[in-house]
Amino acid sequence: MKTCMMLDLKDDEQLIQEYECWHRQVWPEVQAQFSEYGVLSIDIYRLGTRLCMVMETDDTCFDAAAFKQAQLSNSRVQEWERLMWCFQAPTPWTPEGEKWVEAHCIYQFSAEY
């Protein structure tokens, strides 16, 4: 299953460059948590200050609630999240206390071969 999540960055070019630098060396503990809970891939795209994360998960073993709980109980993941929040900002549509917010798919195309 693919999920698209949105988040903004603070409008500061130096912070944006630093954020991208951190994502060239994501901590192994963070990536291990993804694999452990059925995340197959994550792609993050940026346009200006807007981020789009496309996450593909294994439908047979991914449980969003368990994944979120595991993230909250992993001190190293929480340390990463606190660090990333120095660069991130909620979108205008983000509920209070949340970060990444799921975008709703309005169109899909697949070529048939």
C-alpha positions as CSV (number, residue, x, y, z in Angstrom):
1,M,0.0,0.0,0.0
2,K,1.2,3.5,-0.8
3,T,0.5,6.4,1.5
4,C,1.3,10.1,0.8
5,M,2.1,12.3,3.8
6,M,2.6,16.1,3.8
7,L,4.6,18.4,6.0
8,D,6.2,21.8,5.7
9,L,9.7,23.0,6.5
10,K,10.6,26.3,8.2
11,D,11.2,28.9,5.5
12,D,14.9,29.3,6.0
13,E,17.3,28.1,3.2
14,Q,20.1,27.3,5.7
15,L,17.8,25.1,7.8
16,I,16.4,23.4,4.6
17,Q,19.9,22.6,3.4
18,E,20.7,21.1,6.9
19,Y,17.5,19.1,6.8
20,E,18.4,17.6,3.5
21,C,21.9,16.8,4.7
22,W,20.5,14.9,7.7
23,H,18.4,12.9,5.2
24,R,21.5,11.7,3.4
25,Q,22.5,10.0,6.7
26,V,19.4,8.9,8.4
27,W,20.2,7.1,11.6
28,P,20.3,3.3,11.3
29,E,17.9,2.9,14.3
30,V,15.3,4.9,12.5
31,Q,15.6,2.9,9.3
32,A,15.6,-0.4,11.3
33,Q,12.3,0.6,12.8
34,F,10.8,1.1,9.3
35,S,11.9,-2.3,8.2
36,E,10.8,-4.0,11.4
37,Y,7.2,-2.8,11.0
38,G,6.6,-3.5,7.4
39,V,7.7,-0.3,5.6
40,L,9.0,-1.3,2.2
41,S,10.2,2.1,1.0
42,I,10.0,5.8,1.8
43,D,10.6,8.6,-0.7
44,I,10.6,12.3,0.4
45,Y,10.2,15.0,-2.2
46,R,10.5,18.8,-1.6
47,L,9.1,21.8,-3.5
48,G,10.1,25.0,-1.7
49,T,9.1,24.4,1.9
50,R,6.5,21.7,1.2
51,L,7.5,18.1,1.8
52,C,5.7,15.0,0.3
53,M,6.6,11.6,1.7
54,V,5.4,8.5,-0.2
55,M,5.6,5.5,2.0
56,E,5.0,2.0,0.7
57,T,4.1,-0.7,3.2
58,D,3.6,-4.4,3.2
59,D,-0.2,-4.9,3.5
60,T,0.3,-8.3,5.2
61,C,2.2,-7.0,8.2
62,F,2.0,-3.2,8.4
63,D,-0.1,-1.9,11.3
64,A,-0.2,1.9,11.5
65,A,-1.2,2.0,15.2
66,A,1.5,-0.5,16.2
67,F,4.1,1.4,14.1
68,K,3.2,4.7,15.7
69,Q,3.3,3.2,19.2
70,A,6.7,1.7,18.5
71,Q,8.0,5.0,17.3
72,L,6.8,6.7,20.5
73,S,8.5,4.1,22.7
74,N,11.8,4.1,20.9
75,S,14.1,6.7,22.5
76,R,16.4,6.9,19.5
77,V,13.5,7.5,17.1
78,Q,12.1,10.1,19.4
79,E,15.5,11.8,19.5
80,W,15.5,11.9,15.7
81,E,11.9,13.3,15.7
82,R,12.9,16.1,18.1
83,L,15.9,16.9,15.9
84,M,13.8,17.0,12.7
85,W,11.2,19.2,14.4
86,C,13.9,22.0,14.5
87,F,13.5,22.2,10.7
88,Q,9.9,21.2,10.2
89,A,6.6,23.2,10.5
90,P,3.0,22.0,10.3
91,T,1.0,22.7,7.1
92,P,-2.0,25.0,7.5
93,W,-4.1,21.8,7.6
94,T,-2.2,19.9,10.2
95,P,-4.2,19.2,13.4
96,E,-2.6,20.5,16.6
97,G,0.1,18.3,18.0
98,E,0.6,16.3,14.8
99,K,3.4,16.5,12.1
100,W,3.1,14.4,8.9
101,V,-0.5,14.5,7.7
102,E,-1.9,12.0,5.1
103,A,-2.9,13.5,1.7
104,H,-5.9,12.1,0.0
105,C,-5.4,10.6,-3.5
106,I,-7.6,12.2,-6.1
107,Y,-6.2,10.5,-9.2
108,Q,-4.2,7.4,-10.2
109,F,-3.1,6.1,-13.6
110,S,-1.6,2.8,-14.4
111,A,-0.6,1.7,-17.9
112,E,-1.7,-1.7,-18.9
113,Y,0.9,-3.7,-20.8
